[in-house]
Amino acid sequence: MRFAPLLLLPGGLALLAGLDAALTLAGVPAPAGSARLASLHGSLMVLGFLGTVIALERAVALRRPWGLLAPGLLGAGALALVLLPDPLLGRLLLAQGMLVLVLVYAVLWRRNEDPTVAVQALGAVLAVGAALLLTRVPVAEVLLLLVGFVVLTIAAERVELARLAMPPGAGGRLVALAVPLAVAGLATLLWPVWGGRTAAVLLLALTAWLLRHDVARRTIHATGLPRFAAAALLAGYAWLLLAGLLLLVAGRPEGTVYDVVVHAVFLGYAMSMVLAHAPVILPAVLRVRLPYSRWMWAPLVLLHATLLVRVAAALLSGIVSAPTGTVATWTGAAAGNVAALLLFVLTAVGTALVAARRPSRPTTRTPARTLQGP
């Protein structure tokens, strides 16, 4: 497991390529500015970056060398998408990586038969299906499968971490919400509107339940990292509620609604969770110190502020006659989203370098957990 941190490098490349693609899609000058990469934006960000990070953390928690196949294959898939003109091999490698991640979850579940691990495995199964289908259909057709992967993975982690604050039988309640949500996501492949609205109702119910019991509602009144993480968590839940409401109204996300739902889930919710818990994820995976810094608030605030402007501009241009400057506002906000994520990377690197020069204090090692919170 010594070389496990190196497997995060392809995920980092997927992030950079995905951000370059985001600028291209927004009509902003980008370093590469590749139309081919722009068409792979969703796969690079969700499966290439988030998938690799999640799989690497799970492999570290498994503590078996074969578990590294999951992040290894996902990273290889991301590299293939970026470097090869034909995306087929990359998509197949992503599917194989997710399939190995399902096996990792199966072994982890056998240790204590925790329902939260089963829900994470269900999310990974949805990702396998999405990766395979993407060899034949556009990303819009499998949107709810990718949403299910991200939402179920993070929701299960939050239930596990907030177990003491959860009511009795929380694991069973999570399963009762997760299974029909996954089924509804699959149903959108055949009945897009009916499946979309059903998934929206379940997504709203799951988010409301998590929001009611998450410890972030209490730690928001704390200081330091607990407050920072809580703010990011609560903001993420708010974006997930918005995505569910829009999906419920529209049924099948298209046009403006599609743009808002996609970025509310994968930027406002998923990336906010990553920002919130990077001080725990990165030390556990990379074996580096990343203490909390007040500078971390800058990219977090910038991310949500620019996303709010982006969503408002998109909805305004989609519902009423767009006033002069609305399109430019949307474009600038989209560039601001990219800047926020890059700023956090720079902040994390700078904080880690400063921490490395300071003498470390003895700490008690704890098992690595994805999206672990205080």
C-alpha positions as CSV (number, residue, x, y, z in Angstrom):
1,M,0.0,0.0,0.0
2,R,3.1,2.2,0.0
3,F,2.5,3.5,-3.5
4,A,-1.3,3.9,-3.1
5,P,-1.0,7.7,-3.1
6,L,0.4,7.7,-6.6
7,L,-2.9,6.4,-7.9
8,L,-4.5,9.7,-7.0
9,L,-2.4,11.4,-9.8
10,P,-4.6,10.2,-12.7
11,G,-7.6,11.4,-10.7
12,G,-6.0,14.8,-10.4
13,L,-5.4,14.8,-14.1
14,A,-9.1,13.9,-14.6
15,L,-10.0,16.9,-12.5
16,L,-7.8,19.3,-14.5
17,A,-9.1,17.9,-17.8
18,G,-12.7,18.1,-16.6
19,L,-12.2,21.8,-15.5
20,D,-10.6,22.6,-18.9
21,A,-13.7,20.9,-20.5
22,A,-16.0,23.0,-18.3
23,L,-14.4,26.2,-19.5
24,T,-14.7,25.1,-23.1
25,L,-18.4,24.2,-22.7
26,A,-19.0,27.7,-21.1
27,G,-17.3,29.4,-24.0
28,V,-14.4,30.6,-22.0
29,P,-10.8,30.3,-23.4
30,A,-9.2,27.2,-21.9
31,P,-5.6,25.9,-21.9
32,A,-6.5,22.9,-24.1
33,G,-9.9,24.1,-25.4
34,S,-10.6,20.6,-26.8
35,A,-14.1,19.9,-28.1
36,R,-13.3,16.2,-27.6
37,L,-12.5,16.7,-23.9
38,A,-15.6,18.9,-23.6
39,S,-17.8,15.9,-24.7
40,L,-16.2,13.9,-21.9
41,H,-16.7,16.4,-19.1
42,G,-19.2,14.4,-17.1
43,S,-17.2,11.2,-17.2
44,L,-14.0,12.9,-16.3
45,M,-15.4,14.7,-13.3
46,V,-17.8,12.0,-11.8
47,L,-16.1,8.7,-12.7
48,G,-12.5,9.8,-13.4
49,F,-12.1,12.2,-10.4
50,L,-14.7,11.5,-7.8
51,G,-14.7,7.8,-8.6
52,T,-10.9,7.5,-8.2
53,V,-10.9,9.4,-4.9
54,I,-13.7,7.3,-3.5
55,A,-12.1,4.0,-4.7
56,L,-8.7,4.9,-3.4
57,E,-10.0,5.7,0.1
58,R,-12.0,2.5,0.1
59,A,-8.9,0.5,-1.0
60,V,-6.9,2.0,1.8
61,A,-9.6,1.1,4.3
62,L,-9.7,-2.4,2.9
63,R,-6.0,-2.8,3.5
64,R,-5.6,-5.5,0.8
65,P,-3.4,-4.9,-2.2
66,W,-6.0,-6.2,-4.7
67,G,-8.3,-3.4,-3.7
68,L,-6.0,-0.9,-5.4
69,L,-7.2,-2.3,-8.7
70,A,-10.3,-0.2,-8.4
71,P,-8.6,3.2,-8.2
72,G,-5.9,1.9,-10.6
73,L,-8.5,1.0,-13.3
74,L,-10.4,4.2,-12.8
75,G,-7.3,6.3,-13.1
76,A,-6.2,4.3,-16.2
77,G,-9.7,5.0,-17.6
78,A,-9.4,8.7,-17.0
79,L,-5.9,8.7,-18.6
80,A,-7.3,6.9,-21.6
81,L,-10.2,9.4,-22.0
82,V,-7.7,12.3,-21.9
83,L,-5.0,10.8,-24.2
84,L,-6.7,8.5,-26.7
85,P,-8.9,9.8,-29.6
86,D,-11.5,7.0,-29.1
87,P,-13.1,7.0,-25.6
88,L,-14.2,3.4,-25.8
89,L,-11.2,1.9,-23.9
90,G,-11.4,4.6,-21.3
91,R,-15.1,4.0,-20.6
92,L,-14.5,0.2,-20.4
93,L,-11.7,0.8,-17.9
94,L,-13.9,3.0,-15.9
95,A,-16.6,0.3,-15.8
96,Q,-14.1,-2.3,-14.7
97,G,-12.8,0.0,-12.0
98,M,-16.3,0.5,-10.6
99,L,-16.9,-3.2,-10.8
100,V,-13.9,-3.9,-8.7
101,L,-15.1,-1.2,-6.3
102,V,-18.3,-3.2,-5.9
103,L,-16.2,-6.2,-4.9
104,V,-14.3,-4.0,-2.4
105,Y,-17.6,-3.0,-0.8
106,A,-18.7,-6.6,-0.7
107,V,-15.6,-7.6,1.3
108,L,-16.1,-4.6,3.6
109,W,-19.7,-5.5,4.1
110,R,-18.8,-9.0,5.2
111,R,-16.7,-7.6,8.0
112,N,-19.8,-6.3,10.0
113,E,-22.8,-6.4,7.6
114,D,-23.2,-2.6,7.9
115,P,-26.2,-1.3,5.9
116,T,-24.3,1.8,5.0
117,V,-21.7,-0.2,3.2
118,A,-24.4,-2.0,1.3
119,V,-25.9,1.4,0.2
120,Q,-22.4,2.5,-1.0
121,A,-22.1,-0.8,-3.0
122,L,-25.5,0.0,-4.6
123,G,-24.3,3.4,-5.7
124,A,-21.2,1.7,-7.2
125,V,-23.5,-0.7,-9.1
126,L,-25.3,2.3,-10.6
127,A,-21.9,3.7,-11.7
128,V,-21.0,0.5,-13.4
129,G,-24.2,0.6,-15.4
130,A,-23.6,4.3,-16.2
131,A,-20.1,3.6,-17.4
132,L,-21.2,0.8,-19.7
133,L,-24.1,2.7,-21.1
134,L,-21.9,5.7,-21.9
135,T,-20.3,3.5,-24.6
136,R,-23.6,3.8,-26.5
137,V,-25.6,6.7,-25.2
138,P,-24.9,10.4,-24.2
139,V,-24.4,11.3,-20.6
140,A,-27.8,12.9,-20.3
141,E,-29.4,9.5,-20.7
142,V,-27.6,8.1,-17.6
143,L,-27.7,11.3,-15.5
144,L,-29.8,9.7,-12.7
145,L,-27.5,6.8,-12.5
146,L,-24.5,9.1,-11.9
147,V,-26.6,11.2,-9.4
148,G,-27.5,8.0,-7.6
149,F,-23.8,6.9,-7.4
150,V,-22.7,10.2,-5.8
151,V,-25.8,10.8,-3.6
152,L,-25.9,7.2,-2.2
153,T,-22.2,7.1,-1.5
154,I,-22.1,10.4,0.4
155,A,-25.5,9.8,2.1
156,A,-24.3,6.4,3.5
157,E,-21.0,8.0,4.7
158,R,-23.0,10.7,6.5
159,V,-25.3,8.2,8.2
160,E,-22.3,6.2,9.4
161,L,-20.5,9.3,10.7
162,A,-23.6,10.7,12.4
163,R,-24.6,7.3,13.8
164,L,-24.9,8.6,17.4
165,A,-27.2,11.4,16.3
166,M,-29.3,9.1,14.2
167,P,-32.5,7.5,15.5
168,P,-32.6,3.7,16.1
169,G,-32.8,1.8,12.9
170,A,-31.2,4.5,10.8
171,G,-29.4,2.0,8.6
172,G,-32.6,0.3,7.7
173,R,-34.3,3.6,7.0
174,L,-31.4,4.5,4.7
175,V,-31.8,1.3,2.8
176,A,-35.5,1.8,2.5
177,L,-34.9,5.2,0.8
178,A,-31.8,4.1,-1.2
179,V,-33.2,1.0,-2.9
180,P,-36.2,2.7,-4.5
181,L,-34.1,5.7,-5.4
182,A,-31.8,3.4,-7.3
183,V,-34.7,1.6,-9.0
184,A,-36.2,5.0,-10.0
185,G,-32.9,6.0,-11.5
186,L,-32.8,2.8,-13.5
187,A,-36.4,3.4,-14.6
188,T,-35.4,6.7,-16.2
189,L,-33.7,4.6,-18.9
190,L,-37.1,3.4,-20.1
191,W,-39.6,6.0,-18.7
192,P,-37.6,9.2,-18.3
193,V,-40.4,11.5,-17.0
194,W,-42.1,9.0,-14.7
195,G,-38.8,7.7,-13.4
196,G,-37.4,11.2,-13.0
197,R,-40.3,12.5,-10.9
198,T,-40.2,9.4,-8.7
199,A,-36.5,9.8,-8.2
200,A,-37.0,13.4,-7.4
201,V,-39.5,12.6,-4.6
202,L,-37.2,10.0,-3.1
203,L,-34.2,12.4,-3.5
204,L,-36.1,15.1,-1.6
205,A,-37.1,12.6,1.1
206,L,-33.6,11.3,1.6
207,T,-32.1,14.8,1.7
208,A,-34.7,16.0,4.2
209,W,-34.1,13.0,6.4
210,L,-30.3,13.5,6.3
211,L,-30.6,17.2,7.0
212,R,-32.8,16.6,10.0
213,H,-30.3,14.2,11.7
214,D,-26.9,15.3,10.4
215,V,-24.6,16.4,13.2
216,A,-23.7,19.4,11.0
217,R,-26.8,21.2,12.4
218,R,-25.0,21.3,15.7
219,T,-21.4,21.7,14.7
220,I,-22.2,24.8,12.6
221,H,-22.1,26.6,15.9
222,A,-18.6,25.4,16.7
223,T,-15.3,26.9,15.5
224,G,-12.5,25.9,13.2
225,L,-12.8,22.7,11.0
226,P,-16.1,21.5,12.5
227,R,-17.8,24.8,11.6
228,F,-16.2,24.9,8.1
229,A,-17.2,21.3,7.4
230,A,-20.7,21.9,8.7
231,A,-21.2,25.0,6.5
232,A,-20.1,23.0,3.5
233,L,-22.4,20.1,4.4
234,L,-25.5,22.3,4.9
235,A,-24.9,24.3,1.7
236,G,-24.5,21.0,-0.1
237,Y,-27.9,19.7,1.2
238,A,-29.5,23.0,0.1
239,W,-28.3,22.4,-3.5
240,L,-29.5,18.8,-3.4
241,L,-32.9,20.0,-2.4
242,L,-33.0,22.5,-5.3
243,A,-32.0,19.8,-7.7
244,G,-34.8,17.5,-6.4
245,L,-37.4,20.3,-6.7
246,L,-36.4,21.1,-10.3
247,L,-36.4,17.5,-11.3
248,L,-39.8,17.0,-9.7
249,V,-41.3,19.9,-11.8
250,A,-39.6,19.1,-15.0
251,G,-39.6,15.3,-14.8
252,R,-37.0,14.9,-17.5
253,P,-34.1,17.4,-17.1
254,E,-33.5,19.2,-20.4
255,G,-32.0,22.6,-21.4
256,T,-31.8,25.0,-18.5
257,V,-33.1,22.5,-15.9
258,Y,-30.5,20.0,-17.0
259,D,-27.7,22.5,-16.5
260,V,-29.0,23.5,-13.0
261,V,-29.6,19.9,-11.8
262,V,-26.2,18.7,-13.0
263,H,-24.2,21.5,-11.3
264,A,-26.4,21.6,-8.2
265,V,-25.6,17.9,-7.6
266,F,-22.0,17.6,-8.7
267,L,-20.7,21.0,-7.8
268,G,-23.0,22.3,-5.1
269,Y,-23.4,19.0,-3.3
270,A,-20.6,16.6,-4.2
271,M,-17.7,19.1,-4.6
272,S,-18.8,20.9,-1.4
273,M,-18.5,17.6,0.5
274,V,-15.0,17.1,-0.9
275,L,-13.9,20.6,0.1
276,A,-15.4,20.1,3.6
277,H,-13.5,16.9,4.3
278,A,-10.3,17.2,2.4
279,P,-8.4,17.9,5.6
280,V,-9.3,14.3,6.6
281,I,-9.4,12.5,3.2
282,L,-6.0,13.7,1.9
283,P,-4.0,12.9,5.1
284,A,-5.5,9.5,5.3
285,V,-4.8,8.7,1.6
286,L,-1.6,10.7,0.9
287,R,0.0,10.4,4.4
288,V,0.5,14.2,4.5
289,R,-0.6,16.7,7.1
290,L,-3.4,19.1,6.0
291,P,-4.5,21.0,9.1
292,Y,-7.5,23.3,8.9
293,S,-6.8,26.8,7.7
294,R,-9.0,29.9,7.6
295,W,-8.0,30.3,4.0
296,M,-10.1,27.3,3.1
297,W,-13.2,29.4,3.5
298,A,-12.2,31.5,0.4
299,P,-12.7,28.7,-2.2
300,L,-15.8,27.4,-0.4
301,V,-17.5,30.8,-0.4
302,L,-16.4,31.4,-4.0
303,L,-17.7,28.0,-5.1
304,H,-21.2,28.6,-3.7
305,A,-21.4,32.3,-4.6
306,T,-20.5,31.7,-8.2
307,L,-22.8,28.7,-8.4
308,L,-25.6,30.8,-7.0
309,V,-25.0,33.4,-9.7
310,R,-24.7,30.7,-12.4
311,V,-28.0,29.1,-11.4
312,A,-29.9,32.4,-11.1
313,A,-28.6,33.5,-14.6
314,A,-29.5,30.1,-16.1
315,L,-33.0,30.1,-14.6
316,L,-33.6,33.8,-15.6
317,S,-32.5,33.2,-19.2
318,G,-34.6,30.0,-19.4
319,I,-37.8,31.3,-17.9
320,V,-38.1,34.9,-19.1
321,S,-36.6,37.0,-21.9
322,A,-32.9,37.2,-20.9
323,P,-31.8,40.8,-20.2
324,T,-28.6,42.1,-21.6
325,G,-25.6,40.7,-19.8
326,T,-27.3,37.5,-18.5
327,V,-25.4,35.2,-20.8
328,A,-22.1,37.0,-19.9
329,T,-23.0,36.7,-16.2
330,W,-23.6,32.9,-16.6
331,T,-20.3,32.5,-18.4
332,G,-18.4,34.5,-15.8
333,A,-20.0,32.5,-13.0
334,A,-19.1,29.2,-14.7
335,A,-15.5,30.4,-14.9
336,G,-15.8,31.3,-11.2
337,N,-16.8,27.7,-10.4
338,V,-13.6,26.5,-12.0
339,A,-11.5,29.1,-10.2
340,A,-13.0,28.1,-6.9
341,L,-11.9,24.4,-7.3
342,L,-8.4,25.4,-8.5
343,L,-8.1,27.8,-5.6
344,F,-8.9,25.0,-3.2
345,V,-6.2,22.8,-4.8
346,L,-3.7,25.6,-4.4
347,T,-4.8,26.3,-0.8
348,A,-4.5,22.6,0.1
349,V,-1.1,22.3,-1.5
350,G,0.1,25.5,0.2
351,T,-1.3,24.4,3.6
352,A,0.3,21.0,3.3
353,L,3.7,22.4,2.4
354,V,3.6,24.8,5.4
355,A,2.5,22.0,7.7
356,A,5.3,19.8,6.5
357,R,7.9,22.3,7.7
358,R,6.5,22.4,11.2
359,P,7.1,19.7,13.8
360,S,4.2,17.3,13.9
361,R,2.3,16.5,17.1
362,P,1.7,12.9,18.1
363,T,-1.8,11.8,17.0
364,T,-3.8,8.7,17.3
365,R,-4.3,7.1,13.9
366,T,-7.9,6.4,12.9
367,P,-9.1,4.4,9.9
368,A,-9.4,6.3,6.7
369,R,-13.0,7.4,5.8
370,T,-14.3,9.1,2.8
371,L,-15.9,12.4,3.6
372,Q,-15.3,12.0,7.3
373,G,-16.4,14.9,9.4
374,P,-15.8,16.1,12.9
